[in-house]
Amino acid sequence: MKKGLWILIFLLIIPFAISGTVTLNSPENNNLTNTTSITFSCTASDETLTITSIALYTNASGSMTQIAIDNTGSETVTFTETLNIRSYLWNCLATFSDASTAEASSDNTLTVHSLNYAGTIPDQSIAEDSSVTTIFDLDTYFTSVRYYTVQGNNSINLVINSNNEVQITPNINFSGTQNITFNGYYNSIYVSSNQFLINITSVNDNPYLITNISNQSSTKNTPFTIDMSQYFSDIDSSLNYTINSTTFSINQTSSTSITIIPSSTFTGAKEVTITATDGSLTATSNPFTIKISSSNNTEPTIESFSPESDPNIAVGDSQEFEITASDEDDDTLTYLWSLDSEEVSTSDSYTFTAEKDGTYSLEVIISDGESTTTKTWSIIVGSELISEVDSIITQSSNNAVCGNNIAESGETCSTCVLDVICPLNSICVNGACQEKQSALKAILILTLVTIGIIIIGILIYYIISVKSTKTKPQQFQYRPNSISPPAEYTDFYNKK
């Protein structure tokens, strides 16, 4: 009894445990289309049951709702429906002979859009080196595009602004044609425009100066060649050249090279310019100098220099060195100063500052570009004794070697202070050592002389004073017997 009951339960459950399957054939999941008439296809199957109907469901109304049904019992059915432009979910529900149902495990997504391209974009033309130009509006040709791509714009810059207007800017100096195609995208699908031509028409460009022409030089009646490609350029065509001086003529040997021919008798320097032309437009160079010198170059001449002799300076002092030079050929002169072979200046003067004792060699080289002239100073830096010793060593005779600590023949304390050293309390006077006078002795002599002068002064004063005292009573003695009154006085007295 129990066994029979289990068999009955199994037979009742089997139809429900082994349910049918549904497969969504088309459109595939996440399909995008700009067609509103859509054909749906799905397949249902079951190993034991037959199919009674298959229904199509979409969320066109907001929730999954049946919009079509096929009752033919076919395993594979199709439905053609007209949909609006929007995104949809869809699925198929199959009903079997036992009234059971089955559907696909997940809904498919379908998007119907209005992406479209219509019309023909015409060929365009724009002049070379034009500024930004709007050539057409993509909205005239494309519908429901989310973004665009462009092909073929190798030498022009195409920009789509916020209003979907196409703006073109040709590359600088480009002329020619470009075949252009626009693609309008809605997610991963796109529509393409017709291929159209953009023609950049040629415009004659000005020649231009790349860099300044440097000064040129040659010798009398000697032509010279200049590569003009390093100085001038023209994107459109080759150039011809002229010079603004009757002293020189130009022979153009190629499209990039010229030969400048000086007048056969001319020497000197002239400032000139060269003009490049493409036949209608021109460009002129910077002014530069052409110098034609005589066949034999003359080296620069030093006119003056300062200081005139080798200087001897102390540590911390400075010495200004100046030089004036000229050139018979009127060449431009350059100066190069070197202190102990190290370059220190390129002007016509140099200031030396003594930082430590020693002997320094200062040289200036004056150049006219071909020949040079040189002036050298020997700078002695240190104490007076060092300078004196250096001088003594330089002037010593061939038979005596000053500085070897040997008093040799011909050496004196004046000519070689290193070898002939005066004893203590002695000094060198005219090549001979003499004893120094004691300072105490000199003071004593000076004191004695001063005392003597004072004593002599006192004696002279005393003598003069005594003599004056002895003669004074004789000069003022009263002698009444030797003096008589006037005659008139006597008469007057007697009468009275």
ChimeraX attribute file (.defattr): number of C-alpha atoms within 10 A of each C-alpha:
attribute: neighborCount
match mode: 1-to-1
recipient: residues
	/A:1	5
	/A:2	6
	/A:3	7
	/A:4	8
	/A:5	9
	/A:6	11
	/A:7	10
	/A:8	10
	/A:9	10
	/A:10	11
	/A:11	10
	/A:12	11
	/A:13	10
	/A:14	10
	/A:15	14
	/A:16	12
	/A:17	9
	/A:18	12
	/A:19	16
	/A:20	22
	/A:21	17
	/A:22	22
	/A:23	18
	/A:24	22
	/A:25	15
	/A:26	15
	/A:27	18
	/A:28	13
	/A:29	16
	/A:30	13
	/A:31	16
	/A:32	19
	/A:33	18
	/A:34	16
	/A:35	15
	/A:36	16
	/A:37	13
	/A:38	17
	/A:39	12
	/A:40	19
	/A:41	19
	/A:42	24
	/A:43	20
	/A:44	26
	/A:45	19
	/A:46	15
	/A:47	9
	/A:48	12
	/A:49	17
	/A:50	18
	/A:51	23
	/A:52	19
	/A:53	20
	/A:54	29
	/A:55	21
	/A:56	22
	/A:57	19
	/A:58	21
	/A:59	15
	/A:60	17
	/A:61	10
	/A:62	9
	/A:63	10
	/A:64	16
	/A:65	15
	/A:66	17
	/A:67	14
	/A:68	15
	/A:69	17
	/A:70	16
	/A:71	13
	/A:72	12
	/A:73	17
	/A:74	15
	/A:75	17
	/A:76	17
	/A:77	21
	/A:78	18
	/A:79	15
	/A:80	11
	/A:81	13
	/A:82	10
	/A:83	15
	/A:84	15
	/A:85	14
	/A:86	12
	/A:87	16
	/A:88	21
	/A:89	19
	/A:90	22
	/A:91	25
	/A:92	25
	/A:93	21
	/A:94	28
	/A:95	21
	/A:96	21
	/A:97	13
	/A:98	12
	/A:99	11
	/A:100	15
	/A:101	19
	/A:102	18
	/A:103	21
	/A:104	18
	/A:105	11
	/A:106	12
	/A:107	17
	/A:108	19
	/A:109	17
	/A:110	21
	/A:111	19
	/A:112	19
	/A:113	19
	/A:114	17
	/A:115	20
	/A:116	18
	/A:117	21
	/A:118	13
	/A:119	10
	/A:120	12
	/A:121	19
	/A:122	12
	/A:123	13
	/A:124	14
	/A:125	13
	/A:126	18
	/A:127	16
	/A:128	21
	/A:129	18
	/A:130	16
	/A:131	12
	/A:132	13
	/A:133	14
	/A:134	15
	/A:135	16
	/A:136	17
	/A:137	16
	/A:138	20
	/A:139	13
	/A:140	14
	/A:141	15
	/A:142	23
	/A:143	18
	/A:144	15
	/A:145	21
	/A:146	11
	/A:147	13
	/A:148	17
	/A:149	12
	/A:150	15
	/A:151	13
	/A:152	15
	/A:153	16
	/A:154	13
	/A:155	16
	/A:156	18
	/A:157	12
	/A:158	20
	/A:159	16
	/A:160	18
	/A:161	11
	/A:162	7
	/A:163	9
	/A:164	16
	/A:165	16
	/A:166	16
	/A:167	17
	/A:168	21
	/A:169	20
	/A:170	23
	/A:171	15
	/A:172	11
	/A:173	15
	/A:174	18
	/A:175	20
	/A:176	13
	/A:177	17
	/A:178	19
	/A:179	14
	/A:180	19
	/A:181	17
	/A:182	19
	/A:183	18
	/A:184	24
	/A:185	20
	/A:186	20
	/A:187	10
	/A:188	7
	/A:189	14
	/A:190	17
	/A:191	17
	/A:192	17
	/A:193	20
	/A:194	15
	/A:195	16
	/A:196	17
	/A:197	17
	/A:198	20
	/A:199	17
	/A:200	24
	/A:201	15
	/A:202	15
	/A:203	14
	/A:204	14
	/A:205	17
	/A:206	17
	/A:207	23
	/A:208	18
	/A:209	21
	/A:210	14
	/A:211	11
	/A:212	13
	/A:213	19
	/A:214	12
	/A:215	12
	/A:216	14
	/A:217	18
	/A:218	18
	/A:219	18
	/A:220	19
	/A:221	17
	/A:222	15
	/A:223	19
	/A:224	15
	/A:225	15
	/A:226	15
	/A:227	13
	/A:228	19
	/A:229	14
	/A:230	14
	/A:231	17
	/A:232	23
	/A:233	19
	/A:234	21
	/A:235	12
	/A:236	16
	/A:237	13
	/A:238	15
	/A:239	22
	/A:240	16
	/A:241	21
	/A:242	17
	/A:243	17
	/A:244	12
	/A:245	13
	/A:246	8
	/A:247	15
	/A:248	18
	/A:249	16
	/A:250	17
	/A:251	14
	/A:252	17
	/A:253	10
	/A:254	13
	/A:255	14
	/A:256	18
	/A:257	16
	/A:258	19
	/A:259	16
	/A:260	18
	/A:261	17
	/A:262	24
	/A:263	16
	/A:264	12
	/A:265	10
	/A:266	16
	/A:267	20
	/A:268	15
	/A:269	16
	/A:270	14
	/A:271	13
	/A:272	17
	/A:273	16
	/A:274	17
	/A:275	18
	/A:276	25
	/A:277	20
	/A:278	18
	/A:279	10
	/A:280	9
	/A:281	14
	/A:282	18
	/A:283	17
	/A:284	17
	/A:285	19
	/A:286	15
	/A:287	15
	/A:288	16
	/A:289	16
	/A:290	20
	/A:291	22
	/A:292	25
	/A:293	22
	/A:294	16
	/A:295	12
	/A:296	9
	/A:297	16
	/A:298	17
	/A:299	19
	/A:300	26
	/A:301	16
	/A:302	15
	/A:303	9
	/A:304	12
	/A:305	14
	/A:306	14
	/A:307	13
	/A:308	10
	/A:309	10
	/A:310	14
	/A:311	12
	/A:312	15
	/A:313	19
	/A:314	16
	/A:315	15
	/A:316	12
	/A:317	11
	/A:318	13
	/A:319	16
	/A:320	11
	/A:321	17
	/A:322	16
	/A:323	18
	/A:324	13
	/A:325	17
	/A:326	17
	/A:327	17
	/A:328	13
	/A:329	19
	/A:330	16
	/A:331	22
	/A:332	12
	/A:333	15
	/A:334	16
	/A:335	20
	/A:336	18
	/A:337	23
	/A:338	18
	/A:339	18
	/A:340	13
	/A:341	10
	/A:342	10
	/A:343	13
	/A:344	17
	/A:345	15
	/A:346	15
	/A:347	13
	/A:348	17
	/A:349	17
	/A:350	19
	/A:351	12
	/A:352	14
	/A:353	15
	/A:354	19
	/A:355	13
	/A:356	11
	/A:357	15
	/A:358	13
	/A:359	15
	/A:360	14
	/A:361	14
	/A:362	22
	/A:363	20
	/A:364	27
	/A:365	17
	/A:366	27
	/A:367	21
	/A:368	21
	/A:369	14
	/A:370	10
	/A:371	12
	/A:372	17
	/A:373	15
	/A:374	15
	/A:375	13
	/A:376	14
	/A:377	18
	/A:378	16
	/A:379	20
	/A:380	21
	/A:381	23
	/A:382	19
	/A:383	13
	/A:384	12
	/A:385	10
	/A:386	14
	/A:387	17
	/A:388	14
	/A:389	17
	/A:390	14
	/A:391	13
	/A:392	18
	/A:393	18
	/A:394	10
	/A:395	12
	/A:396	16
	/A:397	14
	/A:398	7
	/A:399	10
	/A:400	16
	/A:401	18
	/A:402	25
	/A:403	16
	/A:404	10
	/A:405	13
	/A:406	14
	/A:407	19
	/A:408	15
	/A:409	10
	/A:410	12
	/A:411	21
	/A:412	20
	/A:413	19
	/A:414	16
	/A:415	21
	/A:416	27
	/A:417	22
	/A:418	19
	/A:419	18
	/A:420	22
	/A:421	17
	/A:422	16
	/A:423	11
	/A:424	8
	/A:425	11
	/A:426	14
	/A:427	17
	/A:428	18
	/A:429	11
	/A:430	11
	/A:431	15
	/A:432	13
	/A:433	18
	/A:434	14
	/A:435	13
	/A:436	11
	/A:437	11
	/A:438	9
	/A:439	8
	/A:440	9
	/A:441	10
	/A:442	10
	/A:443	11
	/A:444	11
	/A:445	11
	/A:446	12
	/A:447	12
	/A:448	11
	/A:449	12
	/A:450	11
	/A:451	12
	/A:452	12
	/A:453	11
	/A:454	11
	/A:455	12
	/A:456	11
	/A:457	11
	/A:458	11
	/A:459	11
	/A:460	10
	/A:461	11
	/A:462	11
	/A:463	10
	/A:464	10
	/A:465	11
	/A:466	10
	/A:467	10
	/A:468	9
	/A:469	9
	/A:470	9
	/A:471	10
	/A:472	10
	/A:473	9
	/A:474	8
	/A:475	7
	/A:476	8
	/A:477	8
	/A:478	10
	/A:479	7
	/A:480	7
	/A:481	6
	/A:482	6
	/A:483	8
	/A:484	8
	/A:485	7
	/A:486	8
	/A:487	8
	/A:488	8
	/A:489	9
	/A:490	11
	/A:491	10
	/A:492	9
	/A:493	8
	/A:494	7
	/A:495	6
	/A:496	5
